[in-house]
Amino acid sequence: MAALAPPVAAIRVAVRRALAGLPSGGPVLVACSGGADSLALAAATAFVAPRLGRTPGLVTVDHGLQTGSAQRAEAVAGWARDAGFTPVVVSRVEVSGRAGGPEAAAREARYQAVTEVARQHGAVAVLTGHTRDDQAETVLLALARGSGPRGLAGMPVGRTVAGVTLLRPLLTVDRDQTRAACAVLGLSAWEDPHNTDPSYARSRVRADVLPALVGALGPGVLDNLARTARLVAADNAVLDGLAETALAAARHPGGGLSVPELFGLAPAVRGRVLHSWARELGARPGALSFGHVAALDALVTGWHGQGPVDLPGGVRVLRRDDRLAPVPSG
């Protein structure tokens, strides 16, 4: 028997580990664009899932942003049907008119589509093809933007979006391995032109910054960046747990949050408490910045009678004696 090619084996092992902890029930969906990363993931899932008693399904999203996108989506769907996936769903989305830049709008539309398909078909999880290289890019972009620990933690292996479990099994697998796996398996991957478009910051990081870092520091820099994300994520989990407890303790009997309780917290915990509370009030997560949280913190630690703090989403917060409280709308 011919030995299994190492890239194929590595991806199958990663998928097996991801599927092992899932509850029984509906299918496991792969979100597949037809690119090398998601195509290699889909092929591995088609092999591994039935051997674990699970049904593999696939969803491909047509953003309608490029000529021929509908045909590519149908080609991916046709391959998936032949490979034994069920269900196979082509989801067409509208990107224009959404908040944020084109990358953010497309990402929001994509996640909305895949989670909706997952709920419709009772899927136990959706798998996405993000790799170690994607994680390294994410950490670098977060560092450049001053995003703090949340950004430096990169992409989590798993998270819940709209009640659907999203998993990234390939965060320990690099992009070269997914391309090599596709070549070994005879899969023809699509090259998204957006991935090389210099108008996108991630594309510039991919084409220029990471190669320069590898050239200067060696190939281990990619693993080191991904390891940084894992270590920071572990620290974040502890701090977030402390913040959750602190938020409950800081709730004021008259509504809002107690200033004395907040003042006594460590800054790292207090910032998380204020961030969580702002989101609870309705501040839009994607637009809630360091500056907004710093302004809330100033109501606690630098109070000199300043007026309300305006948060994204039309939320306003002011200090009333010993508490922070939202300003009633209207």
Stockholm file with secondary structure:
# STOCKHOLM 1.0

chainA/1-330         MAALAPPVAAIRVAVRRALAGLPSGGPVLVACSGGADSLALAAATAFVAPRLGRTPGLVTVDHGLQTGSAQRAEAVAGWARDAGFTPVVVSRVEVSGRAGGPEAAAREARYQAVTEVARQHGAVAVLTGHTRDDQAETVLLALARGSGPRGLAGMPVGRTVAGVTLLRPLLTVDRDQTRAACAVLGLSAWEDPHNTDPSYARSRVRADVLPALVGALGPGVLDNLARTARLVAADNAVLDGLAETALAAARHPGGGLSVPELFGLAPAVRGRVLHSWARELGARPGALSFGHVAALDALVTGWHGQGPVDLPGGVRVLRRDDRLAPVPSG
#=GR chainA/1-330 SS CCCCCHHHHHHHHHHHHHHHTSCSSSCEEEECCSSHHHHHHHHHHHHHHHHTTCCEEEEEEECCCSTTHHHHHHHHHHHHHHTTCSSEEEEECCCTTCSSCHHHHHHHHHHHHHHHHHHHTTCSEEECCCCHHHHHHHHHHHHHHTCHHHHHTCSCSEEEETTEEEECGGGGSCHHHHHHHHHHHTCCCCCCGGGGCTTSHHHHIIIIIHHHHHHHHCTHHHHHHHHHHHHHHHHHHHHHHHHHHHHHHHBCTTSSEEHHHHHTSCHHHHHHHHHHHHHHHTCCGGGCCHHHHHHHHHHHHSCSSCCCEEETTTEEEEEETTEEEECCCC
#=GC SS_cons         CCCCCHHHHHHHHHHHHHHHTSCSSSCEEEECCSSHHHHHHHHHHHHHHHHTTCCEEEEEEECCCSTTHHHHHHHHHHHHHHTTCSSEEEEECCCTTCSSCHHHHHHHHHHHHHHHHHHHTTCSEEECCCCHHHHHHHHHHHHHHTCHHHHHTCSCSEEEETTEEEECGGGGSCHHHHHHHHHHHTCCCCCCGGGGCTTSHHHHIIIIIHHHHHHHHCTHHHHHHHHHHHHHHHHHHHHHHHHHHHHHHHBCTTSSEEHHHHHTSCHHHHHHHHHHHHHHHTCCGGGCCHHHHHHHHHHHHSCSSCCCEEETTTEEEEEETTEEEECCCC
//
